Amino acid sequence: MKQSDWYLKIVEWSEEDQCYVGTCPGLMLGGVHGPVESEVYKELCRTVGEWLKIHKDDGTPLPAPTVRSNYSGKFVVRVSKEMHKELAIRAAREGQSLNSYCVRLMKEQSSPYGVSTRGRRIPGKNATCASRR
C-alpha cells in the first residue's frame, strides 16, 4: 500500500462550478478541478503525492490517515438548550427516541454517499473551473 492510499480522495460534480472537483480532506487545502472526472482523479492523486513529498522534505508530521479509520458509530453534537428541547419534543410527537429522530433527520439531509454537499464551496485558489476549459 502506498502512503497516498492512507488518505481519502473525493471527486464530485460541482453544480456551482459546472465541473468535477477533487479534494483530499485532512491532508491538503483546496483541490483540483476539471471537466473530466477521471482526469481530475489522476490530477488529485498526483497532487496528494506532492503534498506528501512536501511534508517529508519539510520534516513535518503527516496528518492522521483518513482511510482505514475505525468509526464507533457515535459522536457528540453540542446544541443550545432550546434546540435540545425542540428536538426532544418533535421526537416525542413522532413516537421516536431523540437519537432515532436525529439520525433520521441527518439521513434525510445527506447525499447518497452520506455527506451533504449542499451549499459547500471548495476553498482554494482554483475555486472555479473557467480557467480549465
Backbone bond lengths (Angstrom), bond angles and torsions (degrees), N, CA, C in turn:
res aa  C-N    CA-C-N  psi(-1)  N-CA   C-N-CA  omega(-1)  CA-C   N-CA-C  phi
1 M - - - 1.448 - - 1.527 108.96 -
2 K 1.322 115.76 130.27 1.461 120.89 177.41 1.529 109.49 -76.49
3 Q 1.316 114.98 153.61 1.460 119.66 178.84 1.526 111.68 -59.47
4 S 1.320 117.53 -33.63 1.466 120.63 179.52 1.529 111.92 -65.84
5 D 1.338 117.01 -20.94 1.459 120.99 178.63 1.527 112.21 -72.46
6 W 1.314 117.20 -9.20 1.463 121.37 178.50 1.527 111.90 -75.38
7 Y 1.342 116.95 -12.33 1.462 120.94 -172.55 1.518 112.03 -118.62
8 L 1.326 115.03 131.94 1.449 122.66 179.93 1.527 110.17 -65.82
9 K 1.319 115.47 131.38 1.462 121.54 177.37 1.521 107.83 -117.30
10 I 1.322 115.88 127.17 1.463 121.06 -175.90 1.520 109.49 -120.56
11 V 1.326 116.33 128.84 1.466 121.97 172.66 1.518 106.06 -122.10
12 E 1.342 115.60 123.22 1.455 119.61 -179.13 1.521 110.06 -142.37
13 W 1.320 114.72 155.69 1.456 120.88 179.29 1.524 109.41 -76.65
14 S 1.314 116.90 135.52 1.458 122.97 175.84 1.522 108.53 -108.23
15 E 1.333 116.24 111.19 1.464 120.49 176.44 1.524 109.83 -61.98
16 E 1.329 115.85 -40.39 1.461 120.52 -177.48 1.526 111.85 -61.12
17 D 1.333 116.33 -43.17 1.466 120.52 -176.52 1.523 113.18 -96.53
18 Q 1.334 117.22 -10.20 1.457 122.89 -179.50 1.532 112.32 56.90
19 C 1.328 115.20 46.15 1.463 121.26 176.62 1.523 108.30 -160.76
20 Y 1.320 116.20 173.50 1.459 121.64 174.45 1.522 108.78 -85.37
21 V 1.338 115.30 140.78 1.459 121.56 178.93 1.525 107.49 -123.96
22 G 1.337 115.81 130.00 1.457 121.65 179.15 1.520 110.52 -111.89
23 T 1.330 116.45 131.47 1.465 121.81 179.44 1.524 110.26 -133.74
24 C 1.314 114.74 161.76 1.462 121.99 175.06 1.533 106.81 -134.59
25 P 1.345 116.12 83.66 1.461 120.00 -175.88 1.524 111.92 -58.41
26 G 1.308 114.87 139.38 1.457 120.06 177.49 1.513 114.02 91.39
27 L 1.325 117.65 -21.30 1.464 120.07 -178.40 1.519 111.92 -108.96
28 M 1.326 116.57 -46.06 1.463 119.31 -174.44 1.520 111.23 -133.97
29 L 1.313 115.76 150.53 1.455 121.80 174.68 1.518 108.40 -86.70
30 G 1.310 116.27 154.12 1.458 119.19 178.82 1.507 111.56 71.70
31 G 1.316 114.88 -158.01 1.449 118.84 -178.41 1.511 110.81 -171.55
32 V 1.316 114.80 -169.85 1.457 122.06 177.62 1.520 107.13 -120.27
33 H 1.327 116.40 160.12 1.453 118.20 -178.25 1.519 111.36 -153.36
34 G 1.320 114.72 162.26 1.455 120.39 178.51 1.510 110.92 173.85
35 P 1.330 116.96 175.15 1.458 121.33 -174.77 1.531 115.13 -82.69
36 V 1.342 117.98 -14.71 1.470 120.93 -176.58 1.531 109.33 -116.89
37 E 1.323 115.78 120.07 1.461 122.00 -174.70 1.534 112.62 -54.83
38 S 1.310 117.91 -48.48 1.470 120.95 -176.99 1.532 111.46 -64.52
39 E 1.330 117.14 -36.14 1.468 120.18 178.37 1.528 110.94 -69.19
40 V 1.324 116.10 -37.52 1.470 119.94 177.60 1.528 109.43 -63.83
41 Y 1.339 116.87 -41.05 1.465 119.41 179.23 1.533 111.09 -63.87
42 K 1.317 116.92 -43.52 1.473 120.10 178.14 1.524 111.03 -60.74
43 E 1.332 116.67 -44.27 1.459 121.24 178.50 1.535 110.81 -64.11
44 L 1.329 116.57 -39.20 1.460 120.53 177.83 1.527 110.46 -62.50
45 C 1.311 117.76 -44.57 1.466 121.30 178.72 1.529 111.13 -61.15
46 R 1.331 116.49 -42.03 1.468 120.78 177.56 1.531 110.51 -63.26
47 T 1.328 116.64 -43.06 1.465 121.50 -179.01 1.526 111.07 -66.03
48 V 1.317 117.23 -40.14 1.472 120.50 176.90 1.527 109.58 -60.51
49 G 1.330 116.74 -42.57 1.471 120.49 176.65 1.518 111.76 -59.05
50 E 1.332 116.57 -40.65 1.468 120.33 178.02 1.523 111.27 -64.49
51 W 1.344 116.81 -41.60 1.470 120.01 178.38 1.533 110.64 -61.99
52 L 1.316 116.75 -41.95 1.467 119.80 178.96 1.527 110.86 -63.18
53 K 1.329 116.83 -40.10 1.464 120.85 177.61 1.525 110.86 -64.39
54 I 1.326 117.26 -40.99 1.466 120.91 177.79 1.524 110.43 -60.04
55 H 1.326 117.08 -45.20 1.470 120.45 178.03 1.529 110.49 -59.33
56 K 1.328 115.76 -45.34 1.466 120.11 -179.05 1.525 110.80 -64.10
57 D 1.351 117.40 -47.99 1.464 121.53 -178.89 1.517 112.35 -62.61
58 D 1.342 116.72 -36.72 1.464 121.02 179.94 1.525 112.55 -82.08
59 G 1.311 116.82 -12.03 1.458 120.17 -178.18 1.519 113.14 73.10
60 T 1.331 116.53 21.35 1.461 119.60 179.28 1.521 109.67 -92.07
61 P 1.325 116.94 143.91 1.467 119.57 -179.79 1.527 111.09 -67.58
62 L 1.296 114.93 147.52 1.463 120.82 177.86 1.528 109.91 -76.74
63 P 1.325 116.38 148.07 1.464 119.02 173.23 1.529 109.62 -64.45
64 A 1.315 115.64 162.02 1.468 120.23 178.20 1.529 109.40 -60.80
65 P 1.324 117.83 140.98 1.463 120.94 178.34 1.525 111.48 -57.98
66 T 1.322 116.75 146.93 1.462 121.10 178.37 1.523 111.83 -105.25
67 V 1.322 116.65 -3.63 1.460 121.87 175.23 1.526 106.66 -108.66
68 R 1.305 115.68 152.28 1.453 121.96 -179.42 1.521 112.53 67.79
69 S 1.316 116.70 19.94 1.456 119.40 175.03 1.516 108.48 -75.27
70 N 1.290 116.16 144.93 1.454 120.78 175.79 1.523 107.40 -95.74
71 Y 1.316 116.14 116.62 1.448 121.10 -179.69 1.518 108.80 -99.74
72 S 1.324 115.79 130.41 1.459 120.73 -177.34 1.519 112.39 -78.38
73 G 1.336 116.54 -20.58 1.454 118.96 -174.81 1.517 111.82 89.43
74 K 1.327 116.55 5.17 1.463 120.99 179.61 1.520 109.30 -128.62
75 F 1.326 116.24 140.75 1.453 121.22 169.27 1.521 108.06 -152.62
76 V 1.314 116.08 154.75 1.458 121.83 -176.67 1.519 108.81 -102.15
77 V 1.321 115.86 132.15 1.455 121.92 176.49 1.522 107.45 -120.43
78 R 1.316 116.61 125.18 1.462 120.14 178.39 1.522 108.97 -93.73
79 V 1.334 115.34 130.78 1.458 121.93 178.43 1.529 108.15 -132.16
80 S 1.311 115.52 167.66 1.466 119.26 177.32 1.534 109.46 -68.69
81 K 1.325 116.10 160.87 1.465 120.77 177.45 1.523 110.62 -60.96
82 E 1.327 115.82 -37.25 1.461 120.33 -179.62 1.531 111.13 -64.86
83 M 1.345 116.58 -43.38 1.463 119.46 179.09 1.522 110.53 -66.55
84 H 1.315 117.39 -40.45 1.459 121.80 178.47 1.528 109.35 -57.89
85 K 1.331 116.04 -47.02 1.467 121.15 179.51 1.527 110.72 -61.05
86 E 1.334 116.97 -48.70 1.469 121.61 -178.00 1.532 111.16 -60.50
87 L 1.332 117.04 -44.61 1.462 120.28 179.22 1.525 111.47 -64.50
88 A 1.330 116.68 -40.84 1.471 120.53 179.22 1.531 110.61 -63.43
89 I 1.336 116.52 -40.41 1.467 120.24 179.23 1.530 110.45 -66.43
90 R 1.335 116.97 -44.66 1.467 119.98 179.09 1.528 111.29 -62.06
91 A 1.338 116.01 -41.77 1.472 119.73 178.72 1.522 110.52 -62.06
92 A 1.326 116.86 -43.99 1.468 121.01 -179.95 1.528 110.84 -62.71
93 R 1.335 117.01 -40.71 1.474 120.54 178.61 1.524 111.81 -60.51
94 E 1.324 116.27 -31.52 1.465 120.82 -179.29 1.525 112.62 -94.46
95 G 1.328 116.10 2.92 1.463 120.58 177.45 1.522 113.37 70.94
96 Q 1.333 116.16 29.56 1.458 120.79 -178.89 1.527 110.18 -118.84
97 S 1.322 114.72 157.70 1.464 118.41 171.13 1.525 107.59 -71.47
98 L 1.308 116.88 159.39 1.458 120.93 178.01 1.524 109.98 -59.22
99 N 1.327 117.40 -42.22 1.463 121.30 179.72 1.532 111.05 -60.47
100 S 1.332 117.07 -50.60 1.470 120.57 -178.91 1.518 111.27 -61.38
101 Y 1.312 116.74 -40.22 1.459 121.27 179.87 1.529 110.63 -63.07
102 C 1.329 117.39 -46.53 1.466 120.75 -179.49 1.522 111.73 -66.82
103 V 1.330 118.60 -38.44 1.463 121.47 176.97 1.527 109.54 -61.65
104 R 1.331 117.27 -43.26 1.468 120.88 178.70 1.526 110.73 -61.66
105 L 1.336 117.63 -43.32 1.462 120.55 178.36 1.527 111.28 -61.09
106 M 1.318 116.85 -42.90 1.463 119.84 179.85 1.527 111.06 -65.41
107 K 1.318 117.70 -40.61 1.467 120.33 178.26 1.518 111.36 -63.19
108 E 1.335 116.69 -39.35 1.464 120.65 -179.92 1.523 111.86 -65.87
109 Q 1.312 117.89 -27.39 1.460 121.76 -177.24 1.516 113.67 -94.82
110 S 1.315 118.00 -2.74 1.456 119.66 -175.52 1.520 111.64 -100.59
111 S 1.338 114.20 159.04 1.454 121.43 178.22 1.524 109.64 -75.76
112 P 1.332 118.14 175.07 1.463 119.99 176.57 1.521 113.03 -58.68
113 Y 1.331 117.22 -20.90 1.460 121.08 -179.01 1.516 111.76 -94.76
114 G 1.334 117.60 4.20 1.450 120.76 173.39 1.511 115.82 92.18
115 V 1.326 118.77 -2.29 1.455 120.02 -178.58 1.521 108.63 -129.05
116 S 1.311 116.58 125.75 1.451 120.19 179.71 1.515 110.35 -66.97
117 T 1.320 115.90 135.82 1.462 119.72 178.62 1.518 110.91 -116.83
118 R 1.319 117.36 5.93 1.459 120.19 -177.38 1.514 111.52 -65.60
119 G 1.319 115.73 129.39 1.454 121.27 173.35 1.508 114.88 70.70
120 R 1.319 118.28 8.58 1.457 120.26 -177.17 1.513 109.68 -89.86
121 R 1.295 116.37 133.13 1.461 121.48 177.55 1.512 107.42 -113.08
122 I 1.295 116.89 132.49 1.447 121.69 178.80 1.521 108.77 -77.42
123 P 1.354 118.00 120.75 1.464 119.60 -179.25 1.520 111.55 -74.02
124 G 1.300 115.47 162.82 1.456 120.00 175.12 1.505 111.92 129.64
125 K 1.328 114.81 171.38 1.456 118.71 -175.74 1.518 113.08 -71.99
126 N 1.321 118.22 -22.03 1.467 121.82 -179.60 1.524 109.93 -103.70
127 A 1.316 116.91 56.36 1.458 120.71 -174.08 1.526 113.52 -74.23
128 T 1.307 118.98 -19.56 1.450 119.71 177.50 1.521 109.48 -123.91
129 C 1.313 116.05 165.10 1.459 120.83 -173.77 1.512 113.79 -101.56
130 A 1.298 118.00 -1.33 1.462 120.34 -174.19 1.523 111.91 -57.03
131 S 1.321 118.50 -35.84 1.460 120.87 -177.12 1.525 112.76 -72.70
132 R 1.317 118.55 -16.22 1.456 122.20 -177.32 1.512 113.27 -94.72
133 R 1.303 118.36 -9.53 1.466 120.80 -175.59 1.484 112.19 -82.33
